[in-house]
Amino acid sequence: MTYSEIIKELKNKIYKPIYFLFGEEPYFIDKITDYIADNVLNESEKAFNQTVIYGKDTQTEDIINSAKRFPMMANHQVIIVKEAQNLKNIDNLVYYAEQPLKSTILVINYKYKKLDKRTKLYKTLSKNAVLFESKKLYENQIPAWINTYLKDKKYTADPVAVQLLTEFLGTDLGKISNELEKLIISLPEGTKITPEHIEKNIGISKDFNNFELQNALINRDILKANRIIMHFARNPKDNPMILTIISLFSFFSKVLNYHFLKDKNKNNVAAILKINPYFVKDYVKAAKTFNIKKTVAIISYLREYDMKAKGYDNVSATQEDLLKELIFKILH
């Protein structure tokens, strides 16, 4: 089942006896767990029928014994096992999973790890439980996720604003959702979020960021590019050189791919490069500015300066010096 399907069933009060939630992305695991904890039982029922335990502090056998108890003056009892990846002998849970009690809702949080599909436990859970793998999203999936998150809250966002958030916050969904909540709490429902809103409420500069550096390079705006890297040098904690190189490497790799596309239709380019169609124009312009030979050379420069930024073949050059050198080579 998907995250959306699980939440939909829970909202319709369709409960399963076991929810085994595992995988690298804690956000979805926490959201499902929180929904069950907050909504299955009312406040009076929770006192006797809702239990939260931690894998490092308990045994699998104790969980099974608790799960076999019947609820008191309620239709269900809820048992939430956090940090279940620290449980010893978790495979023994199979003895309960074979015949789970329908009045118990057992939620297992098995974060940052995968459950071996070859085990009897996995096969049994596949039949008798909700088995949900929470996967990390790739960077190119983050803009769509942000748009969906905002849409659910009755907000929209300018494509450039979404790109700024993606670039600055990375792929940590917990961090992204926290920043989005801080942002929308200060804005009226229905607002279209802009780079100005982000700068004012989150602190991401709308003028000095990797996205604007990329645009300066596309337009061969030497003055703007140097202003941006000077800002980066003065604020290295917020603008680490490694992230700038990663951002530019991703962009120019896609520019190189664009050069070799036979079908340069806007929708095809967006699909192949996995970008918002709004930004296709940037790749068209970049391809005109930097031919194939120059694009290949730029990618080589980025690899070189990635190593230098990490200390290889660099005795004393500062981040500012390295960025100046890199930008000069890209533009000349």
N, C-alpha and C positions, 0 to 999 in steps of 0.2 A: 504493500500500500504506500501511497505517497503521503507527504506531510499534509497536503490539503484534504485528501480523502479521510485521513485519520481525524483531523479537526472537524470536518463535516459530520462524521459519524458521532463524535463526542457531543457536538452541539445538538444532534438529534437524539441524544441519550441512548445511543447504541454502544454498549460497552462490551469489551472482550475481557476474558479472565486474566490474560497476561499481555503486557506491552513490553517487549524486549527492544530497547532503543540503543543502538550502537553506532559507532563510526567516528570519523575525524572532526565533524562539525558539531560543536556543542550547542549551537543556537537552537536548532530544530528539536534536539533532545530536551532542552530546557523548556521550550515553548509548549511541547506536548505534556511534559510533566507538570508544568505550572497550571495548565488548563485543567488537568485531571484533579490536581490538588485544590484548586479554587472552586470547581464547579460540580463535581460529582456529589459531594455531601454538603448539607447545610451546616451552619455553624454549630448547632446543638449536636448533630450527629458526629462531627469531627472529633469531639472530645474523647469518645470511646472507640471510634472506628477508623481513625486515620493515623497512620504511623509512618515516620520517616527514620530510616536507619542507614548506616554507612558500611560499605563493604569491608573496610579495614577494621571495623569494630564488631563484626558479627561472623557467624558461620552459615554456610548454605543450609545446614540442617535446621538452624533456628528460623531462618526465613520460611522454610517449608512448614514447620510447625505453626508459625504465625499465620501463614496463608490458609491452613486447614481449619482455623477457627471460624465460627459463624459470627456475623455482625450482631451487635446489640441494639435493638430498637431502630433498625435501619435495614434497607434492602441490600446494602453493600458495605464492605469494609475496604479501605484503600491502604495498600502497603507500598511505600516508595523506597526503593533501595538505591541510594546514591553512591557514586564511586564503586560501582559493582565490578569494575576491572580489577579491584584489589581483593576480591573474594577468592578464597582458596577453595579448590574442588568445586568450581562453579558447574562443572559437568554433572554433578549430582542433582542439579535442579531438574534434570530430565525426569526424575521419579515423580515430581509434582506436575511437571508439564504434560505428562502422559494422561493424567486425569485431574485437571485443575478444578477448583471449587468455583462454581458460577457466581456465587455471592461475593467472591474476593476479586478485587482488581489489583493485580500485582504489577508494579511498574519497575522495570530494571533499567537503570542508567549505566550503560557500559561504554564510557566515553573514550575517545582517542584510539580505540582498538577495533579490530574486526573479529567477528565470531567465525571460527573455522566451519566452513560449509560441509566438511566431511564428517563432522561429529554427529552423534546420535541426538545431542541436544538441539543442534541447529535444525535437523530434519524434523524433530518432534515439534519444535516451536513453529516451524513453517506450516504445520497442520493445525495446531491448536492455539496459536497466539498471533498477535500482531508483531511481526518481525520487521523492524524498520531500520534501514541503514542511512545514517545522516552523513551525506557526502559533502566535502568542501566544494564550494563553487569556484570555477575558474574565473580569472579576472574579466574575461569578456562576457561572463554571465551576470556580473554585478550590476551594470547599468539597468538591465531589465528587472532585476530583483528590487533595486531601489525604486524604479517606477511603479512596480506592483505594490510595494510597501506603502508608498505615498498615495496611490490610488485607493487602497483599502482605508486610508485615513482621510480620504476626500481632498487630496492635494495633487498637484501636478508639478512638473519641474522642467525648466529649460534644458535642452540637451547638453549645453555647455556646463550648466550647474551640476548635472549628473556626472559628467566627465570629471569635473573638479573633485567631487566627492569620492569617486572611484579611485582617482589617482592619489588623493591625500590619505584616504582611510584604508585602502587595500581591500583584502578579501575577508576580513574579520567581521562576520555578520553581527556579532554582539556589539562591537564597537560602532559599526555603521548605524545600527538601530538606535543606540543610545544617542548618537549625534543627531540623527533625524528627529528623535523625540524632543531633544533640546531645541531644535530648530522650529518645529511646527507648533510647539507650545506657545511660541511668541507671535505666531502668525494666524490671522483669521482663516477659518475653514474655507477651502476653495481657492486659496492663494496659489498662484503659479510661482514656484521658487526660482529665483534668479541667482547669478553669481554674487550680486550685491547683498542678497539675504544671507548667503553663506559666509561672506566676508564679515558681515556685521554680527552674526549670531554664533558662528563656529570659529571664525578666526583664520579661515583659509583665504589668503590674498587673491583677489580676482585679477590682479595685474602681474603678480610675481609668483608664477608657478610653472611647472613643467609643460603644461598645455600651452601657456602663452609663449614659453621659450620655443616650443615646437613651431608655433605660428610665426614667430619672429624669423626662424630659420627658413621656413617656407617662403617668406616674403623677402628674404635677404635683408632684413632690417637689422643692420649691424649695431646701431645705437641701442635699440630696444633689447636685443639679445645680451649685450654687455651690461645694461642696467639690471636685467634679471639675474645674471650670474653674480653681479656685485651684491645684490640683495641676498642671494643664496649664501654667499661667502660670509655675510654679516650675520646670517641666521642659520648656521649649519645644522643645528638640532632639528629644525623644522624642514630643512631642505638638504638632506644628506646626498652627497654626490653619487653614491651608488644607486640610489633610487632615480636620480636624474638620468644616469646612464641606462638603467633598465627601461625607463620610459622611452627614451630616444631610440634605443635598440629595437624595442617592440614596434615603434612607429616606422622606422626606416626598413625594418624587415618586411613590413606590410607594403611599404612603397615599392620595394624590390619585387614582391609578389605581384603587385599591380602592374608593373612594367610587362610582365610575361602573360597577363591575362589576355586571351583572345576576345572574350566577350566583356567589354567595358561598360555594359549597361549598368545603370546605377544600382538596381536591385541585385544584380548578379555580383557586382563588386562588394556590396554590403554583406551578402551571404557568404562569399568566399573568404573575405577578410574578417568576417565576424565583427562588424562594426555597425553602428547606427547609420542608416542611410543619410542622415543629416551631415555626417562628417565625410562622405565620399568626396565632396568637392575639395577637401583638404589634400586628399591623396592624389587627385587629378592635378592639382596645382603643384604639389611636391614632385610629381613625376616630370612635370614640365621644367621645374627648377633644377632638379638633379637627375641627370640621365642615368642609364644603367651603370656605366663605368663609375660615375661619381657616387652613386648609392652604394655600390659594393665597397668603394674606398671608405665611405663614412662608416659602414658596419665594421670594417677593419679597424678604423680609428677608435670606435666605441669599445671594441674588444681590448685594444691596447690600453686605453685609459681606464678601463675597468680594472685591469691588472695593476696599473700605477696607483689608482685610488686605494687599492688593497695593500700597497707597500712594495710591490715588485718593481724593480728597476726605477725606484724613486727614492732618492736619498733625502731631499729636503723640500721639495716643491709642496706648496700649500694647496688646499682645495681650490682656492681662488685662481692660483697660477695654472693648475691643471685644467680647470674649466675654461679659462681664457685660451689656453693652447688648443683645447679640443674644439671650441667654437670657431676659432680662427681657421683650423684645418677644414672644418665642415663648410665654412663659407667661402673658402678660397681654393 
